[in-house]
Amino acid sequence: MDNYDDIINLPHHVSKRHPQMSMWNRAAQFAPFAALTGYEESIKNAEMENEKLFEEKTDDESFYE
């Protein structure tokens, strides 16, 4: 802690130029974001295609033999 002795007890800085950001806006900065845009839609499409293929195969009587 020797390196910070000169600043450790200073008061917290408050800007005179910029108003303090609300808690809501601060939280929004750190909110999760969709890093893989379109991923959910792609998964949903693949799921629907697989279900359709499965239904087509199970509709065939030979599937159960």
Secondary structure, 3 states (H helix, E strand, C coil): CHHHCCCCCCCCCCCCCCCCCCHHHHHHHCCCCCCCCCHHHHHHHHHHHHHHHHHHHHHCHHHHC
